[in-house]
């Protein structure tokens, strides 16, 4: 069809009109089948059922006189009828179902098999009633001429076998199976018998199995049809688990040995896979004398056989080497290792750069199988490291690992990316050997590979930074200059794609970076990027992920000046931004700040900018703030934050009085009730809030130590006359193992009075602080950021600190100064900025009505209390 022309480019020439007519004709052709599919009045009459009929009567009528589609609908609804009225359904509906199934088509048969299984799982009737009513119907249709139908009924029967009593199994299933498994029966009947035998083994004792089941098993293992032999061979694993070790050695193992030499390749493959799965059952003698020669012969012949055998062999090779580990001679060990290496490069030598359209189909099919082989080799790579010993990795397997990471096919690189974390753990102190491969996979052109790698990126980077050691002297990643460019390029590649979930996941994993690279590197290379994503990205989950990661970067930033700059940007560009979307993201950021930082930090810098949004001109912003207000109130402590509580109450009352949007007003009323039920947290520890207060104290202590670290670093630079590099500082701070919990308990949560702000000049106190600072910086941030996750889990499970009701606190006359900052006694020295931030120094005067601005929000909002009229 021709593309629809724009109005400006519309051409009414004769040729153009003919083109439009062709389009109309094509549309007419498309609509014709729709018209033909409409039902005639006679067909509608035949499909119409009396509405006054009950469910049972309607089902009986449709099964007797309805069309196939109606009968199929009744059978699909059979589980519901059984739950509603089992007696009548069994008495009246089920006989009609049996009659319909005798002549039913494939769709109705498949529907019946699923419905019978659902009734069994729902336990709508007793096992005795189910056996009496449904079992014979299932057995009757097991040998349906359609393979799909037969398999569907077989799956239902195998589930029924799990719950049937032994006597019923013996009389209804096992005894008829003797005749069904004979050579005189059809191949389909014998295949069904193989699968039933594999299921029955676990239901009988060893004597019954040996006397009645094993003879049938042996007979089917020697069947004239290779399909039956292969099917029975795959059931030998279940049979071996049911009969025990001794019978497995005397009965099953000889059959497997014989089947492994079968003329049919599928039978040999089934025997090989069964042997691998049963390795744990056999003792060392059986493995070395019987199984190892078979496996060796199978591997030697695999390259001459069908490629499908190579696929299976490559998939089970790791399990095989693990099961036979310890019985290999050095020569056999080397031979198996070389065999694995050969499989890892299978098909790569045939790369000729030809166009796929010029390659014969059989060659393309062969290459796909080779790709599957290399993919399986990548899957088994961790097992092969164990096989050769991690100490020998560089000599034996590094070149193979390099090839897998640079494989031309995405599925191979994707699989090795999934295994990268396991490989890193196994190498331990030798993890530095694969640093370049980490960079390669981070820079991979396929986002699937990147997505697979970043699942365990924090753990991988932790291992890389520590060199696999629990106690290290320096950050090992300092010798990997390509890491940061690779991380930033990976994020930009994910951002440019349509796979926003990968982008979101990557940003979430970047929260581990404070533990593995320096604060300055994060500030200059990642922090501004998080701002850009929050401001410009169109995907909400991505923006939230960037916001949370930015908060974590801020949490562990070591320079007060940089922290103040980030806080100022958050308030000015988001909280006071012209776009209401940015102001919504500011509220998301406030929620993360409450979760990650201490209560004092939030109240110091973000409390006032947050509640200023009660005057936002956009209803969605006010609505979102209302949802956040309980969490905002939970950050307050009485009596230190009494003035902030009064200001919060005034803003909420203004909303109640002035809000004109009915949706926002409804949420405000619900929020007021929730705020009224909250109890206020006190400065002193309270028994019922002890756990949460202790967690907040720990956060505040860590924030205090960050400031002390910076101060001590400045003093050291002045004393030494030279700056302390990040590398030197990292080495210094890792010299101690003292955990955060072992810090002196006399560090205050909130330091009252100005005297506590002045640092002590005592050398002993400075030395003690330095030790505590190093200890905090070493332990505060785990690679899995356990502290933060713990904070999140505590918040979600225990809720937020209750606060006293809005109406229970008297509203005092507030001055401008009370709007600017918290009480001096509630401000810890760790948050005392050198210069006041704009967010905390804004006055309350110059009230401006935002709705008069003519746009979403063209002016920065101030802490104003506007007069609106509304019913509270």
N, C-alpha and C positions, 0 to 999 in steps of 0.2 A: 504493500500500500504506500501511496505517496504521503509524505509528512504534511500535516495541516499547515497551510500558509498563514503568515501573519497578515494583519489587515493592511499594513503599509505596503506589503509586497504582493498583494492579491492581483492576479492577472486574469482578465476576462477574455483572453483570446480563445480562438476555437480549439487549439490544441490543449489549452489548460482546462477548458470545460469538459473535453473528452476524458481528461485524466480524472476529474471529479466524478464523472458518471461511472467510470470504472470502479472507483472507490465505493460508490453507492451500491453497485452491483455486487461487489464482494461482501458488503455488509448484509445484503439481502440473502446471499448464499449462507452466511453464517447464521442468520436467524431462522432459516428453514427447518433445521433439525429441532429447534426449540418448539416450533409450532406443531411438528409431527408428534412430539413427545406428549402433547396434551391428551388427557383422557377424554373419551367420548362419554356422553350421558349414560349409555348402557354399561360401560366399564365402571363408571362411578357408582352406578346402582348396585353392581355385583360386589363392589368393595365396601359398601355401606353396611354397618352393623347397628342393630337396635341399641340405643344408649341405655335402655333400662336393664339390660342383661348384667348379671354379676360377673366378676372376673373369671370365676370358674366356668360359668355358662358360656361366656364369650370365648374362652379358650377352647372349650369342647366344640362350639359351633365352627370356629375358624379352622380347627384341625380336621373337621369332618367335611365342610363345604367350602372353605375358603381357598384362596390361591396360595401358591408356594411361598410367596413373600410374607403372607399373613401367618402361615404355619411356622415359618422360620422365626417370626417375631414372637409368637407364643412360646416356642422352645427357648428362645433367649430370655424370656420372662419367667421361665420355670422356677429358678431359685427364689424369686420374689413370691410366687404362688406357694412354694413349699414353706416359706417363712410365715406366710399369712394364714394358710389353711392346709396343713400337711395331709390331714386325713382325706379330705375331699379331692385334693390334687392327686394323691396316690390312687384313689378309688375311681375317679372319673377322667382325669386328664392324662395320666401316664399310659393307660391302655391305648388311647388315641395317638400318643406320641410313638408308641411301638409300631402301630399300624402305619403311621406316616413315614417312619424311618425305613420301612421295607422298600419303599419306592422313592425315597428322598434323593435329591441331588447332592452335590458336593457341599454347597453352602449350608444346607440344613444339617448335614452330617457333622460338619465341623462345629457348627453352633451347638448341637446336642452334646458333643464330646466336652466342650468347654462348660456347658451348663451342668452336666453330671458331675464334673470335677468341682465346680463351685458349690454344689449342694453338699458334697462330701466335706469340703473345707468349712462350710458354714455350720456343719453339724445340726442341720435342720431336723434330721431323723436319727434314730439309733443305728448302730452298725448292723444289727440284725435286720432291721427293716430295709436298710440300704442294700444289704446283700440280697435279700429276697426280691426287691423291686428293681434294682438297677444293674446288678452284677451280670445277669444273663444277657441283658441288652448290650452291655459293653463287650462281653466275650463273643457275641454273635457277629459284631461288626469289626472284629480285629483283622479279618482277612479280606477287607474291602478291596475291590479291584484298583481303586485310586490309592496311590502310595501315601499321599498327604493325609487322606482320611484315616487310613490304617495307622499311621504314626500318631495321629491325634488321639484315637481310641487307645492306643498302646500307652501313651503318656498318662491317660486317665487311669488305666488299669494298674500301672506301676505305682501310682499314688495310692490307689485302693489297697494294694498288697501291703502297704506299710501299716494299715490299721486293722486288717482282717485277722481273726484268730487262726491258730494253727490248723485246727480241724477243718475249717472252711477252706483254707488254702490247700490242704491236702486233697479234699474231695472235689472242690470246684476248679482248681487250677493245676495242681501237680499231676494228679491222675490222668486228666485228659491230655496233659503235655507229653506223655509217653508216646501217644499215637501221633500227635502233631509234629514231633521231631523226627519222624521216620523219613527215609529217603523217598518214600512213595508220595509224601505230601509236597505241596508247591514250595518254591524257594521262599516266597513271602511268608508262608507258615513257619518254615524252619528259622528264618531270620527273627521272627517274633518270638519263637521258642528260646533262642539264644539270649535275648534281652530279659525275658521272664526268668530264666534260670539264674542269671546274674543277680536279679533282685531277690529271688527266693532263698538264696544261700544263707543270708543273714537271719532268716526266720526259723530255721530248723537246727536241731542239734547235730553234732559231728557224725553220729552213727547214721542218722537218717540221710544226711548229705552223702556219706560214703556209699550207702546202700542204694539210694534211689536217684540221686542227682548226678553224682560223678560219672556213672555209666553213660548218661545222656550227654554230659559234657564231652567225654572222650569221643563219642560217636559223631557229634557235631564238629569237633576239631578235625576229624578225618573225612568230612563231607566232600562230595565230588565237586561242589561249587565253591570257587575261591571266595565269593562274597560271604557265604555262610562261615567258612573257616576264619576269615578276617573278623567277622562280627563276634564269633565265639571267642576268638583270641583276645579281643578287647574286654570281654567280660571276665577273663581269668583273674584280673586284678581284684575284682569284687569277690570272686569265689575264693581266692587265696586268703583274703582277710577274714572270710567266714569260717574256713576249715582249719586254720592254725598253721604253725610252722612245719610240723612234721609231715602232714598230708600235702602241704605245698611242695616240699622237697621231693616227696615220693610220687606225686601225681601231676602237679601243675608244671614243675620244672622240666620233666621229660617232654611234655607236650609243647612247651615253649621252645625247647631246643629243636624239636622236629619242625615246628612251624617257622622257626628262623631260617630254615633251609628250604622253605617252600618255593615252588616255581613261580608263584604269584608275588609280584613286588609289593602289593598292598598287604598281603599276609605277612611277609617278612617285616614290613614296616610296623605293622600292629604288634608283632612279636617283640621287636626291638623296643618300642615304646613301653610295652608291658614289663619287660625285663628291667628297664630303667626305673619305672615306678615301684618295682618290688625289690630294689636293691637292699633296702633296710631289713627285709625279712631274712635274707640269706646271710650265712656266716662267712668268715674270711676264706675258708677253704672253697666254698661254692663260688665265691666271687673270683678268686685267683685261678681255680682250675677249670671252671665251667663258663662263667659269664665273661671274663676278660678275653679269652680267645674268640668268643662269639662277637663281642664288640669290636675287637681288632679286625676280624674278618669283614664285619659290616662296614667299618670305616674305609678299609682298603678297596672294597667293591663299590662304594657309594659314588665315586666320580664316574664310574662306567655305567651306572644305572640312571634311572629317571631323576630329574632335578628335585622332584617332590620329596624324595628320600633325603637329599641334602638339606632341604628346608627343615624336616623333622630332626635330623641329626644335629644340625646347628642349634636348634632350639633346646634340645636336651643335653647338649654337650657339657654345660656347666654342672647340671645335676649329676651327670655321669662321672665327671672328673672328681666331684666331691664324694660320690659314693664309693669310687674305687681308689680314693686317695690312701696311700699307705701300702698298697700292694703293687704299685708300679716299680719296676726296676728303673734305674737312671736312664737306660736306653728307651724304655717304653714311655717314661715321663717326657723325654725330649721329643719323641715321635708324636705324641698327642699334642704337645705344644706347637710343633711345626704344622700339624694338621689344622689346628685352630687358626694359626696365622695365615695359612693358605686360604681358609674359608673367608677370613676377614677381607681379603683382596680379590675374592672370586668375581670375575667379570670385569674388573677394572682394566685388565690388560687388553681387553677387546674394544676399549673406547676408541672410536675412529672419527668422531666429530661429524658423522653423516647426518643428514636430515632424517627425522623419524619417518617421513613419508617415503623415503627411498629404501628403508630397511624392511625386509620381508617380515610378515606377521609372526612366523615361528621364531625368528631371532628376537623380536620384541618381547614375545612371551617368555623366552629363555632369560632375557635380561631382567624381566620382572621377578623371576624366581631367584636370580642371583642377588637382586636387591633385598629380597626377603631373607636370604641366607646371611648377608652382611648385617641386616637389621637384627637378626637373632644373635649374631656374634656380639654386637654392641650390647644387647640385653644381658649376655652372659659374661661381659668383661669383668665385673667385680668378682665373680666366682673364679675366673682365671687368674686374677691377682692373688687370691688365696692359694690357688693351685701352684703358682710359681714362687710364692712368698713375697710380701711387699718389699723386702730388702733387695730383691732381684728385679724389681719393676723396671728400673732404668735400662738395665742390660737386656732384659728379655721381652718386655711388652711396651716400652715407651714408643717405639716406632709404629707398632700396631695401633696404639691409642691415637697417635698423631694422624694416621691414615683414616681412622674412624671419624675423628673430629673434622677432617677436611674432605670427607667422602662427598662425591658430587650429588648424591641423592639426599633429599630432605628427610625421608623416614629414618635413614641411618643416623644422621646428625641429631635428629629429634630424640632417638632412643639413647644415644650416648650422652645427650644433655640431661635426660632423666636420671641416668646412672652417675652423673658427675659427682654428686654429693657422696654417694656410697664409695666411689673411687677415692675421693678426698679423705674420707674417714679411714679407709684401709691403709692409705699411704702414710697417714699420721705425720711424722716429722719430715717425710719426703714429699709433702704436698707441694713444696715449691717447684717441683719438677713439672707440674702441669699448670703453672701460672699462665704461660703463653697460650695454652689451649683454652683456658677460661676467657682470655681476651678474644680469641678467635670465635668462640661461641657467642659471646656478647655482641660481636660485630657481624654475626651471621645475617645474611640477607633475608632469611625466612623468619617471620615472627613466630611461627610454631616452635622453632628451635629456641628462640628467646623465651617464650612462654614456659617451655619445659624447664629451662635452666633456672629461671627466677623463682620457682617454687621453693627452692632451698638456698636462695642466694645469701640470706643473712648467715646461715650456718657455714656456707662455703667461704665467705669472706672472713668469718671469724677464724676458721681453720687456716686460711691463708695468712692472716695477720699475726696469728700466734705460732705459726709453723707446726700446728698439731700438738703444741705443748701447753700444759696448764699454767706453767710459770715461765714467762719469757722476759728477756731483757730489753727487747725493742720490737717495734712494729715491723714485721717482715714485708708488709706491703709498700714500705717506703722505697724498696728496690724495684717496684713495678710501676714505672711512670705512665704506662699506657692504660692503667686501670680507669682513672678518672675520665679521660677522653672516651674510652669505650662505654662507660656507664652513661655519660651524657649523650653520646651518639645513639645508644640503645633507646633512651627515653625519647629522643627526637624522632627516631624511626617509628616507635610505637605511636607517638602523637600524630604523625603524618598519615597513619593508616586508619582504617575504619574499625579496627579491633580495639574498641575502647576498654574492654575487660582486661586485655593484656596491659594496656597503659595504666589502668587503675591498680592492677596487681603490682606492677613495677614500682609505682609511686609508693605503695604501701611498704614494699620491701626496702625502699631507700631509707626507711626509718632506722635501719641498722647502721647507717654510715657514721654517726658520731662515735661508734665504737671502733671503727677500722681506719678512718682517715682523720686528719686534723680539723679543728674548728675553723681555721682560716680557709682551708680548702672547701669546706662545705659552704662557708659564707660567700666566697667569691665564685664558686662554680655551680652550686645547686640552689642556694636560697632564692636568688632573684628569679630563677626558672620556676620555682614553686609559686612565686607571686604572679608571674606571667600566666601560668596555667590557671590560677584562681581567677584572674581578671579576664582572660580571653577564651578559655576552653568552653565548649558548648555542652559538654556532657557532665551532668550533675555528680555522679559517683566519682568521676575523675577529679572534679574540683574539690570534692570533700576529701579525697585521698591526698591531694596536694596540700590541702589546708592542715590536715592532721600531721603529715610529715613535716611541714613547715613549723608547726608548734613543737615537735620533738627536736628539730634543729635549734629552735630558739631555747628550748629547755636546757640543752647541753652546750650552748655557745659560751665560751670562756671570757669574752670581752664585753664589758658593760656598755661601752660605746656602741658596739654592733647590736647588742640587745635592744638598746634604746632606739636605734634607727629602725629596727624591724618593727618594734611596737608602734612607733610613730607612723610607719607606712601602713600598718594594719588599720590604724584608727583613721588616718586621713584618706587613704585610697579606697578602703573598703567601708568602714563605719560611716564616713562622711562622703562617700562616693556619690557621683551624680546618678549612677544607674542603680535602680532598686535591686537588681540582681546581685550587685556587689555588696549591698547592705545585707541582703539575705545571707551571703557567704560570710559576712562578718559575724553574724549570729551563730553560724555553724562553727566558726573559729572560736568564738567565746565558749561554746559547749566543749570543744576540745581543750581549751585553756583550763576550764574547771576540772576536767578529767585528769589532765597531766600535771598541772602546777598546783601549788598550795593555795589555800583560800586567801591568804594575805596577798599573794601576787596578783590574783584576779581582782581583788578589791582595790589594790593600789593603782592598777593601770587600766582595767577594762570595765569596772563596775559602772562608772559614770557614762562612758561612751555607749554602753549597752542600753541603759535605761533611757538615755536620750532618744532612742528610737521609738519610744512610746508616742512621740509627736511626728513620726514619719508620715508623709502624705500618702503613702501606698498602703492599702489595707493588708496586703499579704505580709509586709514587713512587720506591721503591728501584731498581726495574728501569730506570726512565728515567735516574736518576742514574748507574747503571752504564754506560749507553751514553754519558753525557757525560764520564765520568772521564778518558778519553784527552785530550780537549780541555782539561779542567781541568789536567791534569798538564803539558800543553804550555805553560802560562802561567808555569811556574816556571823560575827561573834559578839555577844553582849557581855559587858557594856561598851567595849572598845568601838564597836561599829554602830552604836545607837543612832548617830546622825545619818548614817547611810541607810539604816532601816527606815527612819522617818522620811527620808527622801524617796525611797522605794514606795512607801505607803502613799505619799502624796501623788506620785505618778500614777499609781493604780487607781486612786480615787478620781483623778482627772480623767482617766480613761473611762471609768464608769459614768462620769457625769457628761463627758463631751463626745464619746464615741457615737458616730452616726451609722456606721456600717453594722448591719444586724448580725452578720456572721461573726465579726470581731467581737461585738458586744456579748454574744452568747458565750464565746470562749473566755472573755474577760470575767464573766460571772462565775464560770466553772473554776477559773484560775483563782479567783478571790476565795472561793470555798476551800480550795486545796491549800492556799497560803494560810488561811485561818486555822486549818487543822495542824499546821506544822508547829513544832516546838523549836525554840531558839537554842542554838548551841552557845555554850558559855566559854569564856577565856580559860577557865579552869577545866580540868578533865572531869567528865561526867561518866558515871559507871555505864550507863546504857549506850553511850556513844564512844566508849573507850577504844574500840578497834579502829573506828574511822578517825578519831582524833589522833591516835598513834600514827596512822598512815599519813595524815596531814602534817604531823610534826616531823616525820621522816622526810617528806618532800621539802618542808621549809628548811630543815637542817641542811639538806643537800644544796638548796639554793643559796644558803648562807655560805657554805663551803666554796661554792663557785666564786663568790666575791672575794673570799679570803685567798683563794688560789691566785686570783688575778693580782691582788694587792701584794702578796708575797713574791710573785714573779717580777713585779715592777721593782720591788725593793732589791731583789737579787740582781736584776739587770743594772741597777744603779751602783750596787756594791762592787760588782764584777767589772763594770765598765763596758759590758758587751751584752747584746740581747741574747736571750735564751731561745734557741730554735725549737720548733715543734718536735723535732726528732729527739733532741736532748730532753725536752720536758716529758715526752712519752716514755723515754727510758727511765727517767727519774720517778715518774708516778707509778711505774710498774714494779718498782723494787720492793714493794711491800705487799703482803697478802692479807693485811688486816681488813676484815669486812666492815661494811658500813655500820652494821649492828653493834660493833665493838667501840664505836666512838664514845667519847665522854658524854654522860647523860645530862650534864649541867649546861649543855648548849641550849639557850632559850628558844622557845617557839616564837615569841614576840618580845623583843627587847625594849623595855620601857626606859624612857629618859634619854637625853642626848649623850650622857656620859658613856653609854654602852656602844655608841657609834664610833668613838675614838679608839683605834686599835692600841693594844698594850705595847709598850716599848721593851718589855722584858724579853730577853733572848730565849729564855726557857719557854715562854708562852708562844713565841713565834715558831720555835722548833716544833712544839706540840701541834700547832695549827698546820704546819707544813706536812707533818706526818698524816694528820687527819685529811688534809686536802688530797694528798697523793692516794690515800686509801679510798676516799670517795670517788675520785676520778677513775680509779682502777675497777671499782665494784659497782658504781652507780648504774652503769648501763651495760646490761648483758646483751649478747648477740641476739638473743630471742626477745630482747627488751621485756624481760619478765616483770620488772617493776611496773612498767606502764600497763602491761596486760593485767597485772594484779590489781592496779588501781581501777582499771575498767571493770574487772569482774567484781571487785568489792562494791563499786558504785552501783552496778546493775543488780546485785543480789541483796544489798542491804538498804538501798534507796539513799536519799539525801537527808542531811541533818534536819530534823523537824525544827520549826521556828514558831514562836508565839503568834497569836492571831493578829491580823491587821488592826482590828478594832480595839485590841487590848493595850496598845502602846500610845501614850499621849503624843500628839503632834506639837512639836515646839516651833517657835519662830526661828527660821534658819537664815543665817547670813550667807553672803557670797562665799566666804572662806569655808564654810561647811560643805559647799558643793565641790570644792576643788580637790580635797584630799581627805584621807582617813585621819583619825585621831593619831597624834604623834606616838602614843603608847602602843598603837597597833601596827606600826610600820617597822618591820625588821630592817636592820642596817643593810642587808643584802639587796634591798630594793631602793636604796636611797640614791637617786640619780645625781650626777654632777650638775646637770642642768635640768630644769623641770620639763617634762614632756608636754606637748600641746594638749594632749588628751586629758591631763590632770590639772591643767592650769587655766582651762577655759572658764570664764565667768558665767553668771546666770542672767545677766542683763541683756538688753537689746533683743527682746523677744521678737521673733519673726514667724509669721504664719506661713508654713511651707506650701500650703495649698494655693497661696496667692502668687506663687512663682511661675505658674503657667506651664511647668514641665514636671517630669517625675520628681526631680529633686535637683535644682540647679545651684543651691547654696548649701554650704556645710551647716548642719543642724547644731544648735546649742542646747544646753540643759535648761529648757524653757518650760514653764507650766502655763499652758494655754487655757483659756476659758471656753468650754463648749457646753452646750446644754443637751442633756439627755437624762432619761430615767435610769437610776442606778439599778 
